[in-house]
Amino acid sequence: KEGEFGDEPIEGTVADGVFTATTAGDIAVDSDYEVGYLVSKTSGVKRVSFNNDKIPQDYYITMSTVDKDEQGVLTPFYITAYKASIHREFELSFSSEGDPATFSLTLI
């Protein structure tokens, strides 16, 4: 049911955008449901790979921001990091809510 995604799955099939439950009694009338399903693809599949040979050794990073002093005056700042080297470990996480994927790199 809505708000309980992943708790108790209801088995069924999807055809032309319509879900049909294997057991009709699993779905209650006048109730809302969240639906998730897997699709098996054999064409148009893209691959993401991480390889140390393809990651640049150094990065050039610039940032534009503002700072507010005690009187409320905004002062612009331009920050530049030359030769920012990447730490060779990274964190990759996936989520079914919010951002679907997060990729974190540490620069030294």
C-alpha positions, 0 to 999 in steps of 0.5 A: 500500500502507499507508504509501505513500499517494499514491505509486502510485495503483491505478485503480478504482471504489467502489460500496457501500463496496467498492473494485474495481481496474480491473486485478485484479493491482494488489492483492496478497492479504494486503496492507493498503492506504490508500484515498482517492477523490474524490466529486463533489457537486452538492447540500449543498455549503457554501462558505467565503469570506474577505472584508475587509468581514466581518472585525471591526476589533478583537477582545477576547481573554481568556486564563486560564493558570498560572505555576509559580515556583521553589518549584513554586507555581502562580499563576493569571494572567488576561490581557486584550487590548483592541482587538486589531486583526487584521493583514489577511493570514492563512495557511491550510494544508491537510494529509492528516494531523493537523489537516485545516486550519490558519488563522493570524491575526496580531493587532497 
